[in-house]
Amino acid sequence: MTGLFRSSTTWVIDFRYEGRPRRWFKIFSQGIDPTEAVREQLHALYGGRARLEAVRVATVDEETQFLRGEEARNVYCPTGRRR
């Protein structure tokens, strides 16, 4: 039933920053392939230090974890620490 009212899609963005794997979850309007927009954003933020690996629609489990704030955190990022 909730699918009838959805106007967005959650995407998983896998990339490498200075050789280390990173993952973002981003939400875009439904029916849009954000690959080129993500590539441009990575270039604007990190220049040649980042390389896009994959852009795909999140699975139901991944989306649920993201929305609940239960996705795996990057331990090297201080903002990702659990309180």
C-alpha positions as CSV (number, residue, x, y, z in Angstrom):
1,M,0.0,0.0,0.0
2,T,2.8,2.5,0.8
3,G,4.3,1.9,-2.7
4,L,1.4,3.9,-4.2
5,F,2.5,7.1,-2.5
6,R,6.3,6.8,-3.1
7,S,7.9,9.6,-5.1
8,S,11.5,8.7,-4.3
9,T,14.0,5.8,-4.4
10,T,16.8,5.1,-2.0
11,W,20.1,4.4,-3.8
12,V,23.3,2.8,-2.6
13,I,26.5,4.6,-3.7
14,D,29.7,2.5,-3.4
15,F,32.9,4.4,-4.1
16,R,36.5,4.4,-3.1
17,Y,38.1,7.4,-1.4
18,E,41.9,7.3,-1.5
19,G,41.6,3.5,-2.1
20,R,39.3,2.8,0.9
21,P,35.8,1.6,0.3
22,R,33.0,4.0,1.3
23,R,29.2,3.8,1.0
24,W,26.5,6.5,0.9
25,F,22.8,6.1,0.9
26,K,21.0,8.8,-1.1
27,I,17.4,9.5,-2.0
28,F,16.5,10.7,-5.5
29,S,13.2,11.2,-7.3
30,Q,11.7,8.1,-8.6
31,G,12.5,7.2,-12.2
32,I,15.9,9.0,-12.2
33,D,19.2,7.2,-12.7
34,P,21.6,9.3,-10.5
35,T,24.9,7.8,-11.7
36,E,26.1,10.9,-13.5
37,A,25.0,13.3,-10.7
38,V,26.8,11.2,-8.1
39,R,29.9,11.0,-10.3
40,E,29.9,14.8,-10.6
41,Q,29.3,15.3,-6.8
42,L,32.2,12.9,-6.0
43,H,34.5,14.9,-8.3
44,A,33.4,18.2,-6.9
45,L,34.0,17.0,-3.3
46,Y,37.1,14.9,-3.7
47,G,38.6,15.5,-7.1
48,G,40.7,12.6,-8.3
49,R,40.9,11.0,-4.8
50,A,37.5,9.3,-5.2
51,R,36.4,6.6,-7.7
52,L,32.8,5.6,-8.2
53,E,32.4,1.8,-8.0
54,A,28.6,1.2,-8.2
55,V,25.2,2.9,-8.0
56,R,22.2,0.7,-7.4
57,V,18.8,0.7,-5.9
58,A,18.8,-0.2,-2.2
59,T,17.3,-3.5,-1.2
60,V,14.3,-3.4,1.1
61,D,16.5,-4.5,4.0
62,E,19.1,-1.8,3.3
63,E,16.5,0.9,3.0
64,T,14.9,-0.1,6.2
65,Q,18.2,-0.1,8.1
66,F,19.1,3.3,6.6
67,L,15.7,4.8,7.5
68,R,16.0,3.5,11.1
69,G,19.6,4.6,11.4
70,E,20.9,1.0,11.8
71,E,23.2,0.8,8.9
72,A,26.9,0.0,9.5
73,R,28.9,3.0,10.5
74,N,32.4,4.0,9.3
75,V,34.6,3.7,12.4
76,Y,37.1,6.2,11.0
77,C,34.5,8.9,10.9
78,P,33.9,10.6,14.2
79,T,30.3,11.6,13.2
80,G,29.5,7.9,12.7
81,R,30.0,6.9,16.3
82,R,27.1,5.6,18.3
83,R,26.3,7.5,21.5
